[in-house]
Amino acid sequence: MKVTFLNYIKSIVMQAMIFLGVSPSPVTSKMEVNLNQAKLLLNTLILLQEKTDGNLTPQESEVLRNAVDELQVKYDEVLRLEEEFGG
């Protein structure tokens, strides 16, 4: 696979989805939640968004914006469930 900005963003999103329990862990094949790691990856995308502002193609900007939005919503949802049901 060619290393591109879009592929990099997609790989971060895939990792975050694993830590949010949306996708199974490739190591254990189990659904696991690690909110600290998910938040770290979300914050990484937010940092990339801030630091690359004005330097991305329209497609890259859109993919990054959508990734941040999607992960923020999912993170908030999983956090709420963890707090409500005690993880």
C-alpha positions as CSV (number, residue, x, y, z in Angstrom):
1,M,0.0,0.0,0.0
2,K,1.3,3.4,-0.9
3,V,1.8,5.8,2.0
4,T,-0.4,8.8,1.5
5,F,-1.9,11.3,3.8
6,L,-5.3,9.8,3.3
7,N,-4.1,6.3,4.0
8,Y,-2.4,7.6,7.1
9,I,-5.6,9.2,8.3
10,K,-7.5,6.0,7.5
11,S,-5.0,3.9,9.5
12,I,-5.4,6.1,12.6
13,V,-9.2,5.9,12.3
14,M,-9.0,2.1,12.0
15,Q,-6.9,1.9,15.2
16,A,-9.2,4.3,17.0
17,M,-12.2,2.1,16.0
18,I,-10.5,-0.9,17.5
19,F,-9.9,1.0,20.8
20,L,-13.5,2.1,20.8
21,G,-14.7,-1.5,20.5
22,V,-16.2,-1.0,17.1
23,S,-13.8,-3.4,15.4
24,P,-12.1,-6.5,16.9
25,S,-8.5,-6.4,18.0
26,P,-6.3,-7.9,15.4
27,V,-4.2,-9.4,18.2
28,T,-7.0,-11.1,20.3
29,S,-9.9,-11.0,17.8
30,K,-12.0,-9.7,20.6
31,M,-13.9,-6.4,21.0
32,E,-12.0,-4.4,23.5
33,V,-12.4,-0.8,24.7
34,N,-9.4,1.4,25.6
35,L,-10.7,5.0,25.9
36,N,-7.3,6.4,26.7
37,Q,-5.8,5.1,23.5
38,A,-8.9,6.1,21.5
39,K,-8.7,9.7,22.9
40,L,-5.0,9.8,22.1
41,L,-5.7,8.9,18.5
42,L,-8.6,11.4,18.3
43,N,-6.3,14.1,19.7
44,T,-3.7,13.2,17.1
45,L,-6.2,13.7,14.3
46,I,-7.2,17.1,15.8
47,L,-3.6,18.1,16.0
48,L,-3.0,17.1,12.4
49,Q,-6.1,19.1,11.5
50,E,-4.8,22.2,13.2
51,K,-1.2,21.9,12.0
52,T,-2.2,21.2,8.3
53,D,-4.9,23.8,8.0
54,G,-4.6,25.4,4.6
55,N,-2.1,22.9,3.3
56,L,-4.3,20.0,2.3
57,T,-6.2,19.2,-0.8
58,P,-10.0,19.6,-0.5
59,Q,-10.4,15.8,-0.4
60,E,-7.8,15.5,2.3
61,S,-9.4,18.3,4.4
62,E,-12.8,16.6,4.0
63,V,-11.6,13.2,5.0
64,L,-9.8,14.5,8.0
65,R,-12.7,16.7,9.1
66,N,-15.1,13.7,8.7
67,A,-12.7,11.4,10.6
68,V,-12.5,13.8,13.5
69,D,-16.2,14.3,13.6
70,E,-17.0,10.6,13.4
71,L,-14.5,9.6,16.0
72,Q,-15.6,12.4,18.4
73,V,-19.2,11.2,18.2
74,K,-18.2,7.6,18.7
75,Y,-15.8,8.4,21.5
76,D,-18.5,10.4,23.4
77,E,-21.0,7.6,22.9
78,V,-18.7,4.9,24.2
79,L,-17.6,7.1,27.1
80,R,-21.2,7.7,28.1
81,L,-21.9,3.9,27.9
82,E,-18.8,3.2,30.0
83,E,-19.9,5.7,32.6
84,E,-23.5,4.5,32.6
85,F,-22.8,0.8,32.7
86,G,-19.4,0.7,34.3
87,G,-17.5,-0.7,31.4
